[in-house]
Amino acid sequence: MPKSANYRIRIEPELHQEFLDACKSEDKPAAQVIREFMRGYVNKYRTALQPDLFVAEQPQDYKREGKKHE
């Protein structure tokens, strides 16, 4: 997959250095860690948008206060 997008962000120098140190301790390039974070974030977002297909929808009268479905 060709890489064509670039981001320019402003962060505190201390956070930047801590991030680089953490990446170095895991022997991972910073760009790889950021891409992994982005993929995880997108997957989390997609999952939140999908309805739960394994949960049956309750009948309307069940949802109203005071009524029980029998």
Phi and psi restraints in degrees (range 20) as a CNS / XPLOR table:
assign (resid 1 and name C) (resid 2 and name N)
       (resid 2 and name CA) (resid 2 and name C) 1.0 -69.9 20.0 2
assign (resid 2 and name N) (resid 2 and name CA)
       (resid 2 and name C) (resid 3 and name N) 1.0 140.5 20.0 2
assign (resid 2 and name C) (resid 3 and name N)
       (resid 3 and name CA) (resid 3 and name C) 1.0 -95.5 20.0 2
assign (resid 3 and name N) (resid 3 and name CA)
       (resid 3 and name C) (resid 4 and name N) 1.0 119.7 20.0 2
assign (resid 3 and name C) (resid 4 and name N)
       (resid 4 and name CA) (resid 4 and name C) 1.0 -131.3 20.0 2
assign (resid 4 and name N) (resid 4 and name CA)
       (resid 4 and name C) (resid 5 and name N) 1.0 -12.9 20.0 2
assign (resid 4 and name C) (resid 5 and name N)
       (resid 5 and name CA) (resid 5 and name C) 1.0 -95.9 20.0 2
assign (resid 5 and name N) (resid 5 and name CA)
       (resid 5 and name C) (resid 6 and name N) 1.0 143.3 20.0 2
assign (resid 5 and name C) (resid 6 and name N)
       (resid 6 and name CA) (resid 6 and name C) 1.0 -127.2 20.0 2
assign (resid 6 and name N) (resid 6 and name CA)
       (resid 6 and name C) (resid 7 and name N) 1.0 146.7 20.0 2
assign (resid 6 and name C) (resid 7 and name N)
       (resid 7 and name CA) (resid 7 and name C) 1.0 -122.0 20.0 2
assign (resid 7 and name N) (resid 7 and name CA)
       (resid 7 and name C) (resid 8 and name N) 1.0 140.4 20.0 2
assign (resid 7 and name C) (resid 8 and name N)
       (resid 8 and name CA) (resid 8 and name C) 1.0 -122.4 20.0 2
assign (resid 8 and name N) (resid 8 and name CA)
       (resid 8 and name C) (resid 9 and name N) 1.0 116.8 20.0 2
assign (resid 8 and name C) (resid 9 and name N)
       (resid 9 and name CA) (resid 9 and name C) 1.0 -125.5 20.0 2
assign (resid 9 and name N) (resid 9 and name CA)
       (resid 9 and name C) (resid 10 and name N) 1.0 155.6 20.0 2
assign (resid 9 and name C) (resid 10 and name N)
       (resid 10 and name CA) (resid 10 and name C) 1.0 -107.2 20.0 2
assign (resid 10 and name N) (resid 10 and name CA)
       (resid 10 and name C) (resid 11 and name N) 1.0 126.5 20.0 2
assign (resid 10 and name C) (resid 11 and name N)
       (resid 11 and name CA) (resid 11 and name C) 1.0 -137.5 20.0 2
assign (resid 11 and name N) (resid 11 and name CA)
       (resid 11 and name C) (resid 12 and name N) 1.0 161.1 20.0 2
assign (resid 11 and name C) (resid 12 and name N)
       (resid 12 and name CA) (resid 12 and name C) 1.0 -65.5 20.0 2
assign (resid 12 and name N) (resid 12 and name CA)
       (resid 12 and name C) (resid 13 and name N) 1.0 142.5 20.0 2
assign (resid 12 and name C) (resid 13 and name N)
       (resid 13 and name CA) (resid 13 and name C) 1.0 -57.1 20.0 2
assign (resid 13 and name N) (resid 13 and name CA)
       (resid 13 and name C) (resid 14 and name N) 1.0 -36.5 20.0 2
assign (resid 13 and name C) (resid 14 and name N)
       (resid 14 and name CA) (resid 14 and name C) 1.0 -65.7 20.0 2
assign (resid 14 and name N) (resid 14 and name CA)
       (resid 14 and name C) (resid 15 and name N) 1.0 -43.2 20.0 2
assign (resid 14 and name C) (resid 15 and name N)
       (resid 15 and name CA) (resid 15 and name C) 1.0 -63.9 20.0 2
assign (resid 15 and name N) (resid 15 and name CA)
       (resid 15 and name C) (resid 16 and name N) 1.0 -42.2 20.0 2
assign (resid 15 and name C) (resid 16 and name N)
       (resid 16 and name CA) (resid 16 and name C) 1.0 -58.8 20.0 2
assign (resid 16 and name N) (resid 16 and name CA)
       (resid 16 and name C) (resid 17 and name N) 1.0 -47.1 20.0 2
assign (resid 16 and name C) (resid 17 and name N)
       (resid 17 and name CA) (resid 17 and name C) 1.0 -66.2 20.0 2
assign (resid 17 and name N) (resid 17 and name CA)
       (resid 17 and name C) (resid 18 and name N) 1.0 -41.5 20.0 2
assign (resid 17 and name C) (resid 18 and name N)
       (resid 18 and name CA) (resid 18 and name C) 1.0 -62.8 20.0 2
assign (resid 18 and name N) (resid 18 and name CA)
       (resid 18 and name C) (resid 19 and name N) 1.0 -38.8 20.0 2
assign (resid 18 and name C) (resid 19 and name N)
       (resid 19 and name CA) (resid 19 and name C) 1.0 -63.9 20.0 2
assign (resid 19 and name N) (resid 19 and name CA)
       (resid 19 and name C) (resid 20 and name N) 1.0 -47.0 20.0 2
assign (resid 19 and name C) (resid 20 and name N)
       (resid 20 and name CA) (resid 20 and name C) 1.0 -61.9 20.0 2
assign (resid 20 and name N) (resid 20 and name CA)
       (resid 20 and name C) (resid 21 and name N) 1.0 -40.3 20.0 2
assign (resid 20 and name C) (resid 21 and name N)
       (resid 21 and name CA) (resid 21 and name C) 1.0 -62.9 20.0 2
assign (resid 21 and name N) (resid 21 and name CA)
       (resid 21 and name C) (resid 22 and name N) 1.0 -42.5 20.0 2
assign (resid 21 and name C) (resid 22 and name N)
       (resid 22 and name CA) (resid 22 and name C) 1.0 -64.1 20.0 2
assign (resid 22 and name N) (resid 22 and name CA)
       (resid 22 and name C) (resid 23 and name N) 1.0 -41.9 20.0 2
assign (resid 22 and name C) (resid 23 and name N)
       (resid 23 and name CA) (resid 23 and name C) 1.0 -62.6 20.0 2
assign (resid 23 and name N) (resid 23 and name CA)
       (resid 23 and name C) (resid 24 and name N) 1.0 -43.7 20.0 2
assign (resid 23 and name C) (resid 24 and name N)
       (resid 24 and name CA) (resid 24 and name C) 1.0 -63.0 20.0 2
assign (resid 24 and name N) (resid 24 and name CA)
       (resid 24 and name C) (resid 25 and name N) 1.0 -38.5 20.0 2
assign (resid 24 and name C) (resid 25 and name N)
       (resid 25 and name CA) (resid 25 and name C) 1.0 -66.3 20.0 2
assign (resid 25 and name N) (resid 25 and name CA)
       (resid 25 and name C) (resid 26 and name N) 1.0 -25.1 20.0 2
assign (resid 25 and name C) (resid 26 and name N)
       (resid 26 and name CA) (resid 26 and name C) 1.0 -97.7 20.0 2
assign (resid 26 and name N) (resid 26 and name CA)
       (resid 26 and name C) (resid 27 and name N) 1.0 3.0 20.0 2
assign (resid 26 and name C) (resid 27 and name N)
       (resid 27 and name CA) (resid 27 and name C) 1.0 55.8 20.0 2
assign (resid 27 and name N) (resid 27 and name CA)
       (resid 27 and name C) (resid 28 and name N) 1.0 45.2 20.0 2
assign (resid 27 and name C) (resid 28 and name N)
       (resid 28 and name CA) (resid 28 and name C) 1.0 -126.2 20.0 2
assign (resid 28 and name N) (resid 28 and name CA)
       (resid 28 and name C) (resid 29 and name N) 1.0 139.0 20.0 2
assign (resid 28 and name C) (resid 29 and name N)
       (resid 29 and name CA) (resid 29 and name C) 1.0 -66.4 20.0 2
assign (resid 29 and name N) (resid 29 and name CA)
       (resid 29 and name C) (resid 30 and name N) 1.0 144.7 20.0 2
assign (resid 29 and name C) (resid 30 and name N)
       (resid 30 and name CA) (resid 30 and name C) 1.0 -57.2 20.0 2
assign (resid 30 and name N) (resid 30 and name CA)
       (resid 30 and name C) (resid 31 and name N) 1.0 -40.2 20.0 2
assign (resid 30 and name C) (resid 31 and name N)
       (resid 31 and name CA) (resid 31 and name C) 1.0 -62.0 20.0 2
assign (resid 31 and name N) (resid 31 and name CA)
       (resid 31 and name C) (resid 32 and name N) 1.0 -37.8 20.0 2
assign (resid 31 and name C) (resid 32 and name N)
       (resid 32 and name CA) (resid 32 and name C) 1.0 -64.5 20.0 2
assign (resid 32 and name N) (resid 32 and name CA)
       (resid 32 and name C) (resid 33 and name N) 1.0 -42.8 20.0 2
assign (resid 32 and name C) (resid 33 and name N)
       (resid 33 and name CA) (resid 33 and name C) 1.0 -63.2 20.0 2
assign (resid 33 and name N) (resid 33 and name CA)
       (resid 33 and name C) (resid 34 and name N) 1.0 -41.3 20.0 2
assign (resid 33 and name C) (resid 34 and name N)
       (resid 34 and name CA) (resid 34 and name C) 1.0 -65.4 20.0 2
assign (resid 34 and name N) (resid 34 and name CA)
       (resid 34 and name C) (resid 35 and name N) 1.0 -42.3 20.0 2
assign (resid 34 and name C) (resid 35 and name N)
       (resid 35 and name CA) (resid 35 and name C) 1.0 -62.7 20.0 2
assign (resid 35 and name N) (resid 35 and name CA)
       (resid 35 and name C) (resid 36 and name N) 1.0 -41.0 20.0 2
assign (resid 35 and name C) (resid 36 and name N)
       (resid 36 and name CA) (resid 36 and name C) 1.0 -61.7 20.0 2
assign (resid 36 and name N) (resid 36 and name CA)
       (resid 36 and name C) (resid 37 and name N) 1.0 -43.0 20.0 2
assign (resid 36 and name C) (resid 37 and name N)
       (resid 37 and name CA) (resid 37 and name C) 1.0 -60.4 20.0 2
assign (resid 37 and name N) (resid 37 and name CA)
       (resid 37 and name C) (resid 38 and name N) 1.0 -45.0 20.0 2
assign (resid 37 and name C) (resid 38 and name N)
       (resid 38 and name CA) (resid 38 and name C) 1.0 -62.7 20.0 2
assign (resid 38 and name N) (resid 38 and name CA)
       (resid 38 and name C) (resid 39 and name N) 1.0 -42.7 20.0 2
assign (resid 38 and name C) (resid 39 and name N)
       (resid 39 and name CA) (resid 39 and name C) 1.0 -62.5 20.0 2
assign (resid 39 and name N) (resid 39 and name CA)
       (resid 39 and name C) (resid 40 and name N) 1.0 -44.6 20.0 2
assign (resid 39 and name C) (resid 40 and name N)
       (resid 40 and name CA) (resid 40 and name C) 1.0 -61.9 20.0 2
assign (resid 40 and name N) (resid 40 and name CA)
       (resid 40 and name C) (resid 41 and name N) 1.0 -41.2 20.0 2
assign (resid 40 and name C) (resid 41 and name N)
       (resid 41 and name CA) (resid 41 and name C) 1.0 -64.0 20.0 2
assign (resid 41 and name N) (resid 41 and name CA)
       (resid 41 and name C) (resid 42 and name N) 1.0 -44.4 20.0 2
assign (resid 41 and name C) (resid 42 and name N)
       (resid 42 and name CA) (resid 42 and name C) 1.0 -64.0 20.0 2
assign (resid 42 and name N) (resid 42 and name CA)
       (resid 42 and name C) (resid 43 and name N) 1.0 -43.4 20.0 2
assign (resid 42 and name C) (resid 43 and name N)
       (resid 43 and name CA) (resid 43 and name C) 1.0 -63.0 20.0 2
assign (resid 43 and name N) (resid 43 and name CA)
       (resid 43 and name C) (resid 44 and name N) 1.0 -40.5 20.0 2
assign (resid 43 and name C) (resid 44 and name N)
       (resid 44 and name CA) (resid 44 and name C) 1.0 -62.3 20.0 2
assign (resid 44 and name N) (resid 44 and name CA)
       (resid 44 and name C) (resid 45 and name N) 1.0 -42.0 20.0 2
assign (resid 44 and name C) (resid 45 and name N)
       (resid 45 and name CA) (resid 45 and name C) 1.0 -63.9 20.0 2
assign (resid 45 and name N) (resid 45 and name CA)
       (resid 45 and name C) (resid 46 and name N) 1.0 -45.9 20.0 2
assign (resid 45 and name C) (resid 46 and name N)
       (resid 46 and name CA) (resid 46 and name C) 1.0 -62.0 20.0 2
assign (resid 46 and name N) (resid 46 and name CA)
       (resid 46 and name C) (resid 47 and name N) 1.0 -42.1 20.0 2
assign (resid 46 and name C) (resid 47 and name N)
       (resid 47 and name CA) (resid 47 and name C) 1.0 -62.9 20.0 2
assign (resid 47 and name N) (resid 47 and name CA)
       (resid 47 and name C) (resid 48 and name N) 1.0 -39.1 20.0 2
assign (resid 47 and name C) (resid 48 and name N)
       (resid 48 and name CA) (resid 48 and name C) 1.0 -66.9 20.0 2
assign (resid 48 and name N) (resid 48 and name CA)
       (resid 48 and name C) (resid 49 and name N) 1.0 -26.4 20.0 2
assign (resid 48 and name C) (resid 49 and name N)
       (resid 49 and name CA) (resid 49 and name C) 1.0 -81.7 20.0 2
assign (resid 49 and name N) (resid 49 and name CA)
       (resid 49 and name C) (resid 50 and name N) 1.0 -21.7 20.0 2
assign (resid 49 and name C) (resid 50 and name N)
       (resid 50 and name CA) (resid 50 and name C) 1.0 -84.1 20.0 2
assign (resid 50 and name N) (resid 50 and name CA)
       (resid 50 and name C) (resid 51 and name N) 1.0 133.0 20.0 2
assign (resid 50 and name C) (resid 51 and name N)
       (resid 51 and name CA) (resid 51 and name C) 1.0 -69.4 20.0 2
assign (resid 51 and name N) (resid 51 and name CA)
       (resid 51 and name C) (resid 52 and name N) 1.0 154.4 20.0 2
assign (resid 51 and name C) (resid 52 and name N)
       (resid 52 and name CA) (resid 52 and name C) 1.0 -76.3 20.0 2
assign (resid 52 and name N) (resid 52 and name CA)
       (resid 52 and name C) (resid 53 and name N) 1.0 110.0 20.0 2
assign (resid 52 and name C) (resid 53 and name N)
       (resid 53 and name CA) (resid 53 and name C) 1.0 -78.3 20.0 2
assign (resid 53 and name N) (resid 53 and name CA)
       (resid 53 and name C) (resid 54 and name N) 1.0 -9.3 20.0 2
assign (resid 53 and name C) (resid 54 and name N)
       (resid 54 and name CA) (resid 54 and name C) 1.0 -103.3 20.0 2
assign (resid 54 and name N) (resid 54 and name CA)
       (resid 54 and name C) (resid 55 and name N) 1.0 4.6 20.0 2
assign (resid 54 and name C) (resid 55 and name N)
       (resid 55 and name CA) (resid 55 and name C) 1.0 -111.7 20.0 2
assign (resid 55 and name N) (resid 55 and name CA)
       (resid 55 and name C) (resid 56 and name N) 1.0 122.0 20.0 2
assign (resid 55 and name C) (resid 56 and name N)
       (resid 56 and name CA) (resid 56 and name C) 1.0 -70.9 20.0 2
assign (resid 56 and name N) (resid 56 and name CA)
       (resid 56 and name C) (resid 57 and name N) 1.0 140.2 20.0 2
assign (resid 56 and name C) (resid 57 and name N)
       (resid 57 and name CA) (resid 57 and name C) 1.0 -74.8 20.0 2
assign (resid 57 and name N) (resid 57 and name CA)
       (resid 57 and name C) (resid 58 and name N) 1.0 137.0 20.0 2
assign (resid 57 and name C) (resid 58 and name N)
       (resid 58 and name CA) (resid 58 and name C) 1.0 -76.2 20.0 2
assign (resid 58 and name N) (resid 58 and name CA)
       (resid 58 and name C) (resid 59 and name N) 1.0 146.5 20.0 2
assign (resid 58 and name C) (resid 59 and name N)
       (resid 59 and name CA) (resid 59 and name C) 1.0 -60.0 20.0 2
assign (resid 59 and name N) (resid 59 and name CA)
       (resid 59 and name C) (resid 60 and name N) 1.0 152.0 20.0 2
assign (resid 59 and name C) (resid 60 and name N)
       (resid 60 and name CA) (resid 60 and name C) 1.0 -56.9 20.0 2
assign (resid 60 and name N) (resid 60 and name CA)
       (resid 60 and name C) (resid 61 and name N) 1.0 -43.7 20.0 2
assign (resid 60 and name C) (resid 61 and name N)
       (resid 61 and name CA) (resid 61 and name C) 1.0 -66.8 20.0 2
assign (resid 61 and name N) (resid 61 and name CA)
       (resid 61 and name C) (resid 62 and name N) 1.0 -20.9 20.0 2
assign (resid 61 and name C) (resid 62 and name N)
       (resid 62 and name CA) (resid 62 and name C) 1.0 -71.2 20.0 2
assign (resid 62 and name N) (resid 62 and name CA)
       (resid 62 and name C) (resid 63 and name N) 1.0 -32.1 20.0 2
assign (resid 62 and name C) (resid 63 and name N)
       (resid 63 and name CA) (resid 63 and name C) 1.0 -77.8 20.0 2
assign (resid 63 and name N) (resid 63 and name CA)
       (resid 63 and name C) (resid 64 and name N) 1.0 -22.1 20.0 2
assign (resid 63 and name C) (resid 64 and name N)
       (resid 64 and name CA) (resid 64 and name C) 1.0 -72.6 20.0 2
assign (resid 64 and name N) (resid 64 and name CA)
       (resid 64 and name C) (resid 65 and name N) 1.0 146.2 20.0 2
assign (resid 64 and name C) (resid 65 and name N)
       (resid 65 and name CA) (resid 65 and name C) 1.0 -64.2 20.0 2
assign (resid 65 and name N) (resid 65 and name CA)
       (resid 65 and name C) (resid 66 and name N) 1.0 138.8 20.0 2
assign (resid 65 and name C) (resid 66 and name N)
       (resid 66 and name CA) (resid 66 and name C) 1.0 86.1 20.0 2
assign (resid 66 and name N) (resid 66 and name CA)
       (resid 66 and name C) (resid 67 and name N) 1.0 -11.1 20.0 2
assign (resid 66 and name C) (resid 67 and name N)
       (resid 67 and name CA) (resid 67 and name C) 1.0 -109.3 20.0 2
assign (resid 67 and name N) (resid 67 and name CA)
       (resid 67 and name C) (resid 68 and name N) 1.0 138.9 20.0 2
assign (resid 67 and name C) (resid 68 and name N)
       (resid 68 and name CA) (resid 68 and name C) 1.0 -117.9 20.0 2
assign (resid 68 and name N) (resid 68 and name CA)
       (resid 68 and name C) (resid 69 and name N) 1.0 141.6 20.0 2
assign (resid 68 and name C) (resid 69 and name N)
       (resid 69 and name CA) (resid 69 and name C) 1.0 -84.9 20.0 2
assign (resid 69 and name N) (resid 69 and name CA)
       (resid 69 and name C) (resid 70 and name N) 1.0 130.0 20.0 2
